[in-house]
Amino acid sequence: MTDDDFLLLNPGPVPVREEVLAAMGEPMVSHRSADFEAVYERAQDGLDYVFECSTPDGESTSAGGTSIVLNGTATMGMEAAVANLVGDGDEVVSLVNGKFGRRFARIAERYTDEVVRVDADWGESIDVADVEAAVSDDTALVTTVHNETSTGLVNPTEAVGEVAAEHDARFVVDGVTCIGGAEFRVDDWNVDVALTDAQKAIETPPGISAMYLADGVEEHLDGESAPFYEDLDWHLRKAGQHQTPFTSAVPLFRALAVAVEGIESETMPTRIERHRRQAAAFREGFVGMGLDLFSNPDGESELSNTVTAIALPESIRGDADDFFDAVAERNVSISGGQAHLGGEIFRVSNMGSLSDEQILRGVRTVGEAMGDAGVDVDLEAGLDAAEAELE
Amino acid sequence: MTDDDFLLLNPGPVPVREEVLAAMGEPMVSHRSADFEAVYERAQDGLDYVFECSTPDGESTSAGGTSIVLNGTATMGMEAAVANLVGDGDEVVSLVNGKFGRRFARIAERYTDEVVRVDADWGESIDVADVEAAVSDDTALVTTVHNETSTGLVNPTEAVGEVAAEHDARFVVDGVTCIGGAEFRVDDWNVDVALTDAQKAIETPPGISAMYLADGVEEHLDGESAPFYEDLDWHLRKAGQHQTPFTSAVPLFRALAVAVEGIESETMPTRIERHRRQAAAFREGFVGMGLDLFSNPDGESELSNTVTAIALPESIRGDADDFFDAVAERNVSISGGQAHLGGEIFRVSNMGSLSDEQILRGVRTVGEAMGDAGVDVDLEAGLDAAEAELE
């Protein structure tokens, strides 16, 4: 691996192993064949492991549930969860402190007029007291984004889940950019539906996503209230036969089966530790060279172990093309800020089984590109700090 | 190519060329990169050709329109078209003489209470007089399936489009299992939205689909009335930048770009003629050996040039496992009937750039399997009749 190789550090799609890419090249089969059903079953078995055992000690945190694969990205999963669990007039409480939290609220507004947003500035923590004030026995559903990709902040899912459970509200959690790389606890956090995407910490090409329905939530589903393509009663019925209601994206399901088997081989505890260590190296590397973290967690929030958001220095804020161009010239792909954070921050991901050398290359690339853009950073101090975390 | 090779004759997913499969194996890039935008633009250019020039002489039948790619199969496209064009209370007239026509009606029923079905028995022709009686100036939308995959019948799209246009109703046409392999005329048939799927005559692996919006229909779209994931205003806006609103299925878009470029190289007139000739060979082959076609076109209907449906002989109807097993033992995959046609018919496709030898192998396989199942057929007569069509 030389510095000339393309290095993908976006928070999705992430780099994918050769073995996973190769799985897509097999000749086509029918999505109603036994061949395909075996692929779907392998994907479900691996997803069950990932959804249930994402703990530092590998212990299961779910008394039972069902993994299903959706032929659409995680936004479709977010919509499917909301649309099957609420009807017009039902109250939804949506936590919003980033782009994906806002997306959940916007989706909910298509299905009910009663959406209560609990807001915080993007990059700031949600106040659990605000959630307590918003959720009542009238609340049908609470939505949150566990790992907010737009800001690199982990929201207080455990505490919010307790509030939801106290009021017998369903709890849907977007774990899209953390599940497969970070701790996630289904029953301990009172999660009814957990969502992830193939193209994030699961390390599969984009196009499909996965959902875990904890036991019992199926009683609350109403597939008829949802879009036809997102009817979860139908999806669950077909998933029992290792099929999807409509045609499946056969190559992507094959890739997913290989990818989740890889996760099971590596084990979740090893992956969680790797992501924790590499995210710390990114953070310490950037801070060590003189940059500032964007997010300000307090209370029950934390910084993400899969996505790092850094404030662009004052001197290039709002006009950072030179910086981003200098990164791209080095054959590295990173992300800017989304929505009103465009021009305010940059973001890197450590999902996708990166080597420690690739993490250091990311730190070095950002430091050099800052220099090219006229920002004075101490690259060596940053690299030293990152290396110290990786040891 | 030996008889031991797996031969996929299902009406989707269809066999895919090596070059198309190989395109999926490239390393991942961001769906917001210039690299990806170039892929999407290639796919759009090729789709423009297919949607606009599907004529025996290659002439365009559209004064203009926009091709977009959806990150979901054609059922998502069917729903997106309906949901963006009607709101509650709007009247939809849906033509139903097969599974996919019924699907359109069921989708429409999720968006309005005013769905009028124009029915015919599955496999029988829709009576255009019934359509004339059903459509009025109050009709917002007419839906039809041009090539009904479940029965192998081509519906009278031109005549129905005239009725829709007379009443200024929008006209949405499912061309899923014909576009790319058969004649399709946008303006001549007054089509506002045409749908196809990657995995049918476009010869791409399943998981994504495409839509052609004729110029002017955008004024009638209301993305807010549709599911969040299917908001066509948003899709159109992003398609102008060669992007999708959410993450794109990068490998499948790459495959699609290669596949549609292959169609452009072969040209639509050549493809239409090939599909016409090979479908005739299937029909004559099966009839020649003593089997009966399932569909009974009359009036303005025709038999399909991409999908052939054959009635199972009386002696094995309802219990045709021996026949289907004998086909599978020969390493060939065909389809049974769907919904209430299960046990009544079998179906084969000639989509997917099959060779004439593969068509003849399909005829021979069915004839031999009929023999194994105790049905007396004249295989040699069938093969002779098929060969005569292929000459």
Interface residues (C-beta under 8 A of the other chain):
Chain A: F6 L8 N10 G12 P13 V14 P15 V16 L21 A22 M24 G25 E26 P27 M28 V29 S30 H31 R32 S33 N71 G72 T73 T75 M76 E79 A83 R106 I107 R110 D197 Q199 P205 P206 G207 I208 E224 P227 F228 Y229 E230 F246 T247 S248 A249 V250 P251 L252 A255 S333 S335
Chain B: F6 L8 N10 G12 P13 V14 P15 V16 L21 A22 M24 G25 E26 P27 M28 V29 S30 H31 R32 S33 N71 G72 T73 T75 M76 E79 A83 R106 I107 R110 D197 Q199 P205 P206 G207 I208 E224 P227 F228 Y229 E230 F246 T247 S248 A249 V250 P251 L252 A255 S333 S335
